[in-house]
Amino acid sequence: MSEQPSLAVVGAGPAGLAAALAAAGRGVRVTLVDAGDRAGGQFYRQPAPALAARPPQAPHHQGRTWKRLRDGLGRHRAAGRIVHLADHHVWCVAREEATGTFTVHSLLGPAQEEGGTVRADAVLLATGGYERVLPFPGWTLPGVVTAGGAQAMLKGALALPGRTAVIAGTGPLLLPVATALAAAGARVAALVESAGPAALLRRAPALVTQPGKLAEGAGYAVRLLRHGVRTLTRHTVVEAHGTDRLEAVTVSALDRDGRPRPGSARRIPCDTLAVGHGMLPHTDLAETLGCTLAGTAVRVDDEQRTDVPGVWAAGETTGVGGAALALAEGHIAGRSAAARLYGRAPDPRHWAPAARARTRLRAFATALDAVYVPPAGWADAVTDDTVVCRCEEVDAGEVREAVDVLGAGDLRTVKLLTRAGMGWCQGRMCAAGVAGLAGCPLTAGRRPFARPVPLGVLAALAGTEGEPGTE
Amino acid sequence: MRPLRRHSAHPPQPAPARPDETFTVTFDGRRLPALSGQTVAAVLWAAGVTAWRDTRGAGRPRGVFCGIGVCFDCLVTVDGRPNQRACLVPVRPGDAIRTQPGTGWADARPQDAGADHE
């Protein structure tokens, strides 16, 4: 180990920034490696400087936190304690067995044709999450976007996909997306949420532990009312209509079993459908390193350590829970990493407030997870000719045949028989849908590379590392 | 050439911070205004265009889906280079953006197509 230990933080969202600031403030040389062209991640995504605007509808307390993180990053960078590598898309983190150190491999810039490497004594994974979208007839039409995607395009580029939007699916993300689209000038024809008020009431004891979060939700609800947005709870989008682009959606009320209630269907004209069914953690880098997962998230201990020595994880990658939880986890991870890198056992009392926030926010996230579940009968509403794997254009009928006729019982076998999950996105968009249709559990993807890598980058790597090339 | 997939009313557009940061790009030969810092997808959305790729199998139109570089649905050909993610790639003055049919390699710029097969 060098005299001043080094830490590579992958991801510059709330968790990565909090971790980088905590570690850099305690004498660790931090390299912050991030795919974005500016720090902030998806949550604090900022518009390009040339676009004369501020992010729409940023609540005041979030603005303060972002300013603290941004200014802290600026100070540490100026002092040489943090190197921020923007536009670096990490595709693999390798642990050198002999030394216990790490090499972070990335692709540079949007073209992603050149590689770059960072070496560090330890690594902290703050890779965030991405949206889960379950398939339904018409979901591949242009104009149908993920709720998070609509928000990202609005935050980063101030761009809207159309004039009249329907926001649909389930989860706490739908409220801010509907609010932001309405504030940006779109007509939001309806917010369609499959969960019902009864489910929220059942979880009330856990939810009231976070009055700030409830107030945030209530604030969105008030703004939606002000924009005249109609909210349909216990409803779902059963079909998106159009030929070359979205023209309308059909929504139905859900019955007690989570199935569309006959006779309740109504058609809503729109040119945009922003849809989402919750979030999934990015775990590829952790999986390749050999970290154990718990369900679909990276398992960590009280210090945010994974079970691989020298690897910490924080934020959505360890379980989806929102930005406030990511900040708390990142702070703890950064402090733990700093202490351990200097050969000390950290004293958890030093981060007690963050630990308390983490406990509360994890309980809150668990309660939300129980409320915002996709309707039980969603898979039955997917017609055989509905494309499920968007990349390879595999439809639901092929998946059902693989299961019912050919006997596939897990995601991997379905993939081998149908190609569902073999395309550009490597199953990130379809795995949840395929698992639901096949009636098998959603398991982690086990992708050795976290993104497509040009062969030239791999070849150059073998040369620079002095490893034997092809024999 | 495929008909432009236009929408009657264009979505609201951001104002430029400085007028000298506005420039022009083309989409399938049609001139579109762009702002420094915008992604290709944002420029197309602002012009009412929501599809710029046809799938390899059924030839169905696609555009932005995930918006954060994960899904690869928004692949597009920019200056002869196919399979660029429109939601990530920033526009540059004079960019020639084209609808991408199939794998995108059929009408890629010859030197790029050649380099890929070396």
Boltz contact constraints between the chains, C-beta under 6 A:
constraints:
  - contact:
      token1: [A, 48]
      token2: [B, 37]
      max_distance: 6.0
  - contact:
      token1: [A, 50]
      token2: [B, 17]
      max_distance: 6.0
  - contact:
      token1: [A, 50]
      token2: [B, 21]
      max_distance: 6.0
  - contact:
      token1: [A, 50]
      token2: [B, 35]
      max_distance: 6.0
  - contact:
      token1: [A, 50]
      token2: [B, 36]
      max_distance: 6.0
  - contact:
      token1: [A, 50]
      token2: [B, 37]
      max_distance: 6.0
  - contact:
      token1: [A, 51]
      token2: [B, 14]
      max_distance: 6.0
  - contact:
      token1: [A, 51]
      token2: [B, 37]
      max_distance: 6.0
  - contact:
      token1: [A, 52]
      token2: [B, 15]
      max_distance: 6.0
  - contact:
      token1: [A, 52]
      token2: [B, 17]
      max_distance: 6.0
  - contact:
      token1: [A, 53]
      token2: [B, 14]
      max_distance: 6.0
  - contact:
      token1: [A, 110]
      token2: [B, 88]
      max_distance: 6.0
  - contact:
      token1: [A, 110]
      token2: [B, 89]
      max_distance: 6.0
  - contact:
      token1: [A, 130]
      token2: [B, 70]
      max_distance: 6.0
  - contact:
      token1: [A, 142]
      token2: [B, 50]
      max_distance: 6.0
  - contact:
      token1: [A, 142]
      token2: [B, 51]
      max_distance: 6.0
  - contact:
      token1: [A, 142]
      token2: [B, 61]
      max_distance: 6.0
  - contact:
      token1: [A, 142]
      token2: [B, 63]
      max_distance: 6.0
  - contact:
      token1: [A, 143]
      token2: [B, 50]
      max_distance: 6.0
  - contact:
      token1: [A, 145]
      token2: [B, 64]
      max_distance: 6.0
  - contact:
      token1: [A, 145]
      token2: [B, 65]
      max_distance: 6.0
  - contact:
      token1: [A, 146]
      token2: [B, 66]
      max_distance: 6.0
  - contact:
      token1: [A, 149]
      token2: [B, 66]
      max_distance: 6.0
  - contact:
      token1: [A, 149]
      token2: [B, 67]
      max_distance: 6.0
  - contact:
      token1: [A, 152]
      token2: [B, 67]
      max_distance: 6.0
  - contact:
      token1: [A, 152]
      token2: [B, 68]
      max_distance: 6.0
  - contact:
      token1: [A, 153]
      token2: [B, 67]
      max_distance: 6.0
  - contact:
      token1: [A, 157]
      token2: [B, 38]
      max_distance: 6.0
  - contact:
      token1: [A, 157]
      token2: [B, 39]
      max_distance: 6.0
  - contact:
      token1: [A, 157]
      token2: [B, 42]
      max_distance: 6.0
  - contact:
      token1: [A, 158]
      token2: [B, 14]
      max_distance: 6.0
  - contact:
      token1: [A, 159]
      token2: [B, 42]
      max_distance: 6.0
  - contact:
      token1: [A, 159]
      token2: [B, 45]
      max_distance: 6.0
  - contact:
      token1: [A, 159]
      token2: [B, 46]
      max_distance: 6.0
  - contact:
      token1: [A, 160]
      token2: [B, 11]
      max_distance: 6.0
  - contact:
      token1: [A, 161]
      token2: [B, 45]
      max_distance: 6.0
  - contact:
      token1: [A, 161]
      token2: [B, 50]
      max_distance: 6.0
  - contact:
      token1: [A, 162]
      token2: [B, 11]
      max_distance: 6.0
  - contact:
      token1: [A, 163]
      token2: [B, 9]
      max_distance: 6.0
  - contact:
      token1: [A, 185]
      token2: [B, 12]
      max_distance: 6.0
  - contact:
      token1: [A, 244]
      token2: [B, 5]
      max_distance: 6.0
  - contact:
      token1: [A, 244]
      token2: [B, 61]
      max_distance: 6.0
  - contact:
      token1: [A, 245]
      token2: [B, 5]
      max_distance: 6.0
  - contact:
      token1: [A, 245]
      token2: [B, 50]
      max_distance: 6.0
  - contact:
      token1: [A, 271]
      token2: [B, 7]
      max_distance: 6.0
  - contact:
      token1: [A, 390]
      token2: [B, 73]
      max_distance: 6.0
  - contact:
      token1: [A, 393]
      token2: [B, 55]
      max_distance: 6.0
  - contact:
      token1: [A, 393]
      token2: [B, 57]
      max_distance: 6.0
  - contact:
      token1: [A, 393]
      token2: [B, 58]
      max_distance: 6.0
  - contact:
      token1: [A, 424]
      token2: [B, 72]
      max_distance: 6.0
  - contact:
      token1: [A, 425]
      token2: [B, 71]
      max_distance: 6.0
  - contact:
      token1: [A, 425]
      token2: [B, 72]
      max_distance: 6.0
  - contact:
      token1: [A, 428]
      token2: [B, 70]
      max_distance: 6.0
  - contact:
      token1: [A, 429]
      token2: [B, 71]
      max_distance: 6.0
